[in-house]
Amino acid sequence: MASVTLIFLISITVLVVVFLLFWALDLLKSKLAERSQEKVRSQSLADNTQHLDKKPLIVPIRNDLELLRREPFASNIQECLVIVLSNESKTAGVCAYLNDLEVDYFVEDFPPCCQRYPNEHALRSFLGAMNTFSDKWVYAEAVTYLHNDFDLIKSVNTQGTRHARLVGKYEAKYYYRVIPQWTENFVCDNIELEEYWENMVEFTKRLLKASEFSSPKLWKRFPLNHWKRKQIFFKADDFHQVPHPGAMDNIRRQTPNLLPQVQEETTAVLVPID
Ligand SMILES: *[C@@H]1O[C@H](CO)[C@@H](O)[C@H](O)[C@H]1NC(C)=O
């Protein structure tokens, strides 16, 4: 009887030992896997950020590490970064589709009729770009929209204002969400990308000022110069999302490569009738 008990005890002990051994092996294996993954991640991040200042890093969790290494700007959700600037006579903007790795941009003089109502140039450029791009923003999870007019951004961000309602209409119609921010003081969730955003803003300022906005020299400074890029043209309808009194002038633009140098301009002339 005693030997049966002994055998029973021994076999239990053996089972427990074997179990513990397997468990320890498993643990070791997963620890090793974790460490090698960490190595890959920190390596790719180091590559990414060599040229950035030594800021604390937020590690984005993604599957496509390789893509992220090559394209820190890329996103795996439908997401856009838009920067629009304007003054009384001119507007320029850049829209980066972070999921498709594509860029649209525009540089436009306001038509003479709109320049006669310069007070609303900021809203005119803001809504003009929204009207132009909305078709492509459908279902975008986040459209981060930077504009240089502080008062406009403040108003768009305040519930119940006319500006907030206007922007809300586009959001509801095209199912996207705009995050309006000021170009001079924006919040970027991803600290790693903050400097890229700043460079994008700097570039858009150059674009607004440039006389030769298609020159390769200018675009060399564009952080996403290697992405597919397309110039977009405002239509009369885009400029007039903010209506003004009086007739609408035809749009006149200088586009060195794509259109004839100067398009016909027909200005409504008031002829006194007697
Ligand atoms: C708007 O900016 C452009 C480019 O810097 C400049 O040429 C133009 O004079 C500005 N317009 C006004 C009204 O300040």
The ligand as a Gaussian input file, in Angstrom:
#p B3LYP/6-31G(d) Opt

LIG

0 1
 C       -1.477000      89.765000     -49.483000
 O       -0.274000      89.018000     -49.532000
 C        0.423000      89.098000     -50.761000
 C        1.618000      88.200000     -50.636000
 O        2.387000      88.504000     -49.540000
 C        0.820000      90.538000     -51.051000
 O        1.449000      90.606000     -52.293000
 C       -0.412000      91.397000     -51.037000
 O       -0.042000      92.743000     -51.191000
 C       -1.183000      91.207000     -49.740000
 N       -2.422000      91.971000     -49.840000
 C       -2.778000      92.859000     -48.923000
 C       -4.049000      93.564000     -49.179000
 O       -2.102000      93.066000     -47.933000

